[in-house]
Amino acid sequence: MTVDNYRPRVQWIVEPVAKGMAKVGFTPNACSVISFLAAVAAGAAFYYEAALLGVICVLLNAFFDGVDGAIARVTGSAGMKGDFLDHVIDRYADIFIITGIFAGPLASPFIGVFALTGVLMSSYLGTQAQAVGVGRVYGGILGRADRLLLLIVFGIIAGFIPGAVYAGITVMDGMLIIFGVLGHITALQRFHETWKQL
């Protein structure tokens, strides 16, 4: 993961924001739900070829998904239930966003299914490692934060170039190919790390 490596460097920004949000009544679970609703809206926007609106919704999803854990820490309410809810919502968010992209005109369904399997398998291997007692495995070449960044960058490009750019391949097709290839590589990396520790 590349983007996640920078998380410690932005804590000085995230923590004050989390404290401020907690003061006005935001709870970790409420932020998780808002992030999910933003993901659903993003999927719908991409489906209707409104890529720039989709990018805005992805940004909202990323923001609320990023602060829910921080709010839990600053309020002393972090726990297993909240962590479980967060992971469930993240997976459904991935499904809604990616499906919205390939179910509409922005990308090929075949490429989209390949991308979705890569994303879900990489996430599954991370949590399955925890289920067998190794602990949560976050390593690998493509994590969720990386995917969100790619969604923002490629979504902006697709907002201006929605059609095919080369041999029938669209901008979002290119992004989903990256998701599929690097997602499956990440799954194999996490499998290897878990197997080694077992």
C-alpha positions as CSV (number, residue, x, y, z in Angstrom):
1,M,0.0,0.0,0.0
2,T,1.3,3.4,-0.8
3,V,-1.3,6.0,0.2
4,D,-1.8,4.4,3.6
5,N,1.9,4.9,4.4
6,Y,1.1,8.6,4.7
7,R,-1.6,8.3,7.3
8,P,0.6,9.0,10.3
9,R,1.8,12.2,8.6
10,V,-1.7,13.6,8.4
11,Q,-2.9,12.7,11.9
12,W,-2.2,16.3,13.0
13,I,-5.0,17.3,10.6
14,V,-7.4,14.4,11.1
15,E,-7.4,14.5,14.9
16,P,-8.6,18.1,15.3
17,V,-11.2,17.6,12.6
18,A,-12.4,14.4,14.5
19,K,-12.6,16.3,17.8
20,G,-14.6,19.1,16.2
21,M,-17.0,16.7,14.5
22,A,-17.4,14.8,17.8
23,K,-18.3,18.1,19.5
24,V,-21.1,18.8,17.1
25,G,-22.6,15.3,17.5
26,F,-21.0,13.1,14.9
27,T,-20.6,9.5,16.0
28,P,-18.2,6.9,14.4
29,N,-21.2,4.8,13.3
30,A,-23.0,7.8,11.9
31,C,-19.9,8.6,9.8
32,S,-19.7,5.0,8.6
33,V,-23.3,5.2,7.4
34,I,-22.8,8.6,5.7
35,S,-19.7,7.1,3.9
36,F,-21.9,4.2,2.7
37,L,-24.6,6.5,1.4
38,A,-21.9,8.6,-0.4
39,A,-20.7,5.3,-2.0
40,V,-24.2,4.4,-3.2
41,A,-24.6,8.0,-4.6
42,A,-21.2,7.6,-6.3
43,G,-22.2,4.3,-7.9
44,A,-25.4,5.9,-9.2
45,A,-23.6,8.9,-10.5
46,F,-21.1,6.7,-12.4
47,Y,-23.9,4.6,-13.8
48,Y,-25.6,7.7,-15.2
49,E,-22.2,8.8,-16.7
50,A,-22.0,11.8,-14.3
51,A,-18.3,11.0,-13.5
52,L,-17.5,14.3,-11.9
53,L,-20.4,14.0,-9.5
54,G,-19.2,10.5,-8.8
55,V,-15.8,11.9,-7.9
56,I,-17.4,14.3,-5.4
57,C,-19.3,11.4,-3.8
58,V,-16.1,9.3,-3.7
59,L,-14.4,12.2,-1.9
60,L,-17.3,12.3,0.6
61,N,-17.0,8.6,1.1
62,A,-13.2,8.8,1.6
63,F,-13.6,11.7,4.1
64,F,-16.3,10.1,6.3
65,D,-14.6,6.7,6.1
66,G,-11.3,8.3,7.2
67,V,-12.7,10.1,10.2
68,D,-15.0,7.5,11.7
69,G,-12.1,5.7,13.3
70,A,-10.5,8.9,14.4
71,I,-13.7,10.0,16.1
72,A,-13.9,6.6,17.9
73,R,-10.4,7.1,19.2
74,V,-10.8,10.7,20.4
75,T,-14.1,9.9,22.1
76,G,-12.9,6.6,23.6
77,S,-15.6,4.6,21.9
78,A,-13.5,2.4,19.7
79,G,-14.6,-1.2,19.8
80,M,-15.0,-4.4,17.9
81,K,-18.6,-3.6,16.8
82,G,-17.6,-0.4,15.2
83,D,-14.6,-2.0,13.5
84,F,-16.9,-4.8,12.2
85,L,-19.5,-2.3,10.9
86,D,-16.7,-0.3,9.2
87,H,-15.4,-3.3,7.3
88,V,-18.8,-4.4,6.2
89,I,-19.7,-1.0,5.0
90,D,-16.4,-0.6,3.1
91,R,-17.0,-3.8,1.2
92,Y,-20.5,-2.8,0.2
93,A,-19.2,0.6,-0.7
94,D,-16.6,-1.0,-3.0
95,I,-19.4,-3.1,-4.6
96,F,-21.7,-0.2,-5.2
97,I,-19.0,2.1,-6.7
98,I,-17.4,-0.5,-9.0
99,T,-20.7,-2.0,-10.1
100,G,-22.1,1.5,-10.8
101,I,-19.1,2.1,-13.1
102,F,-19.3,-1.1,-15.2
103,A,-23.1,-1.4,-15.2
104,G,-23.4,1.9,-17.0
105,P,-21.7,3.1,-20.2
106,L,-18.3,4.1,-18.6
107,A,-16.8,0.6,-18.6
108,S,-17.0,-3.0,-19.9
109,P,-19.0,-5.4,-17.6
110,F,-16.3,-8.1,-18.3
111,I,-13.5,-5.8,-17.1
112,G,-15.7,-4.6,-14.2
113,V,-16.3,-8.1,-12.9
114,F,-12.6,-8.8,-13.1
115,A,-11.9,-5.6,-11.1
116,L,-14.5,-6.5,-8.5
117,T,-13.1,-9.9,-7.9
118,G,-9.6,-8.5,-7.4
119,V,-10.9,-5.9,-4.9
120,L,-13.0,-8.3,-2.9
121,M,-10.4,-11.0,-2.8
122,S,-7.7,-8.6,-1.6
123,S,-10.0,-7.4,1.2
124,Y,-11.1,-10.9,2.1
125,L,-7.5,-12.2,2.4
126,G,-6.8,-9.3,4.8
127,T,-9.7,-10.1,7.1
128,Q,-9.3,-13.9,6.8
129,A,-5.8,-13.6,8.1
130,Q,-7.3,-12.1,11.3
131,A,-9.9,-14.9,11.4
132,V,-7.2,-17.6,11.6
133,G,-5.3,-15.8,14.3
134,V,-2.6,-14.0,12.4
135,G,-4.1,-10.5,12.8
136,R,-5.4,-8.1,10.2
137,V,-3.1,-8.0,7.2
138,Y,-3.1,-4.6,5.4
139,G,0.0,-5.1,3.2
140,G,0.1,-5.3,-0.5
141,I,0.5,-3.2,-3.6
142,L,-3.1,-1.8,-3.7
143,G,-5.1,-1.0,-0.6
144,R,-8.5,0.8,-0.3
145,A,-6.9,4.3,0.1
146,D,-5.0,3.7,-3.2
147,R,-8.2,2.7,-4.9
148,L,-10.0,5.8,-3.7
149,L,-7.2,8.0,-5.0
150,L,-7.3,6.2,-8.4
151,L,-11.1,6.6,-8.5
152,I,-10.7,10.3,-8.0
153,V,-8.0,10.8,-10.6
154,F,-9.5,8.5,-13.3
155,G,-13.0,9.8,-12.5
156,I,-11.9,13.4,-13.2
157,I,-10.4,12.3,-16.5
158,A,-13.5,10.3,-17.4
159,G,-15.6,13.4,-16.7
160,F,-13.9,15.1,-19.7
161,I,-13.2,11.9,-21.8
162,P,-16.1,9.5,-21.2
163,G,-15.8,7.5,-24.4
164,A,-13.2,5.1,-25.7
165,V,-9.6,6.3,-25.9
166,Y,-7.9,3.4,-27.5
167,A,-9.2,0.2,-29.2
168,G,-12.6,0.5,-27.5
169,I,-11.0,0.8,-24.0
170,T,-12.4,3.7,-21.9
171,V,-10.6,5.6,-19.2
172,M,-12.6,3.8,-16.5
173,D,-11.8,0.5,-18.2
174,G,-8.1,1.3,-17.7
175,M,-8.7,2.0,-14.1
176,L,-10.7,-1.2,-13.6
177,I,-7.9,-3.2,-15.2
178,I,-5.5,-1.8,-12.7
179,F,-8.0,-2.7,-9.9
180,G,-8.2,-6.3,-11.2
181,V,-4.6,-6.9,-11.8
182,L,-3.2,-5.2,-8.7
183,G,-6.1,-6.4,-6.6
184,H,-5.3,-10.0,-7.3
185,I,-1.6,-9.4,-6.8
186,T,-2.4,-7.9,-3.4
187,A,-4.5,-10.9,-2.5
188,L,-1.6,-13.2,-3.3
189,Q,0.8,-11.0,-1.3
190,R,-1.6,-11.2,1.7
191,F,-2.0,-14.9,1.2
192,H,1.8,-15.3,1.2
193,E,2.2,-13.2,4.3
194,T,-0.5,-15.1,6.2
195,W,0.8,-18.5,5.1
196,K,4.3,-17.5,6.2
197,Q,3.1,-16.5,9.7
198,L,1.0,-19.6,10.1
